[in-house]
Every structure is written in structure tokens, then in C-alpha cells.
Amino acid sequence: MKIALLEPLGVSRELIDELSAPIRAQGHEFVYYDTKTTDIEELKRHSAGCEVVMIANTPYPSEVVAGTDRLKLLNVAFTGIDHVGLDECKQKGVAVCNAANYSNQTVAELVIGMTIALLRKTAEGDRAVRQGGTSAGLRGKEISGRTVGVIGTGRIGMITAKLFLAFGAQVIAHDIRPNEEARALSIRYVGLEELMRASDIVTLHTPSNPSTHRLISKDLIHLMQPHALFINCARGPIVDNAALAEALNEGIIAGAGIDVYDTEPPIPAEHPLLHAQNTLLTPHVAFLSDESMIRRARIAFNNTMAYLKGHPENVCELE
């Protein structure tokens, strides 16, 4: 059987060799491409003859899936799978698995970091020092005592909620499937409109799919309080980002921390969030830490081994 890893996973070649050794020991062919490509024809060539293809966040559209001849498993070393041609996978009977949970802690910690940076005006303070300024205008606020609205209480949402609780915040939540663990922590579930109205800080943790596309609409954003912050380390298309930028510039809300966009960075110069006030932007790094990259690689190779043993793991339901 031929198995190919089509892009680097952010870990050493030594770890790739270690993790792929059991595959080769079983007599399978393992091919590793250490340079990432998004070229359709090149992806097709690299996938030719493969029963298992491993990728991370490289787009793998339906055109590539359709061009494969033996593909049975698309092993995505990422949490989200919205960059994959899922309709074609479903039609061809190609299973898709992911590396769920590898970045839970890493993402949650960036949410906290963004929140603190916005509340304490960290970026402004850095600029003030470099420009010979003082603390004038840089009085900050604490997380403690504030109400945090967590939209989506899956694993990342729950870790984020627990961190906010540790800081002394009150947490409310919204999810179509309420979490009993959240309720045990006295987290109260409310409707989405109530959450937007009541929260001093809103953090988003839902997957991107047709049902969540532009879930955070202009109308919902305008329900937020003038001092409120909005944090998105989930997926860009869940939010009406043009409306969010407008709300920031008009003072409808006080600030935002954004790590994800409608497309992957680099972001076009005309993107409205690049020109929004009181906005902290990062280039989709919430998942990216030394620890998470090692976890991700191990999960991805475990998924391949599980498939070879006839018991696939982390298989995603294709809608």
C-alpha cells in the first residue's frame, strides 16, 4: 500500500521518520513531501497510487479528490476539514479523519492572551514606550468580575471557559448541545441574542459548516455592549467580518481579537478588518505551538496506523 504525507507537519524530520517507521515495517510504501504545494496538478501527482493521503491545512479540493485513483482515506492533520472537497469524498467513498483535540489548550490560551492584550492595551503600551510616551491613556481592565459568553462548548470552548473561570469571570454559554460538564461548573446556557447582549467578552468556538456560516451577523454584533470585546479563534466564515469591522469603527463595540478570516493569510489589503479600530490581528496561529505540533503529528500517524489495522479512528461524518 502507498501512503503519502503531502506537506510538513511542523515537526522534525527525525520525528516523521520515527512515526512512519511502523508503517514501513509492515511493508507499506511511505512517501514524505517536505515542501507544501497548492498546485492542483502537483497534488494529483503526489496522490497518484495512494490509498492513504495525509495533509494538514493544505487545500485539497474536489478536483484533486476526483483525480485520485486508489484513495480510501484522507487523513487530515488538522481539526477543521472545510478545506477538503467533502462532497467528492462522500461520492467516491473516501473516508476523512482529522486530528481532533491536538490544539485545544493552545487555542484556548491564545483566546486568553488576546483578551488580556485588549483589556490591558498591551500593543498600545509597547508603541508608547518605543515612541517615548508614558502610561497616559493606558489604564486597563481586569477579566475578573466580567461576564464571558462562550459560543460553542465543545472541548476548546470548555477549556477556554475554565480558564476564564480561573480568572474570576462569570461564564455564560450557547450551544445547540448543552454540555453537562459546563452545567456542573455553574455555566448557564442562554440564547444567542441574550449572550451577545449580556457579555463583556464574547469568544467563538463553533465549527464552520453551512449551518454556522455568518452565524455572527450584523444584527447580533449590534446587540453587544459598547465596552464589549469579540474574540474569534475558530473560523472566519462564521462571522460577518465586514459588519464586525464597521461596528469597531463606529464604536458599537470596544475591540476585537481575530485569528481567522474568510481566507487563509496573507489577507488582501482591502480586507475590512485590516482597517478596523481597536483590533488585534494574528495570522491564524491559534493552533500553532511546539507542543500542539507534536501532538498533531502523533495523532495523524496514529490515525494512519488505526486504518491499517482495520479500525479507523477520528473519522468525520460527511454531511
Secondary structure by P-SEA (a helix, b strand, c coil): cbbbbcccccccaaaaaaaaaaaaaabbbbbbbccccccaaaaaaaaccccbbbbccccccaaaaaacccccccccccccccccaaaaaaaabbbbbccccccaaaaaaaaaaaaaaaaaaaaaaaaaaaaccccccccccccccbbbbbccccaaaaaaaaaaaaabbbbbbccccccaaaaaaccccccaaaaaacccbbbbbccccccccccccaaaaaaccccbbbbccccccccaaaaaaaaaaacccccccccccccccccccccccccccccccccccccccaaaaaaaaaaaaaaaaaaaacccccccccc
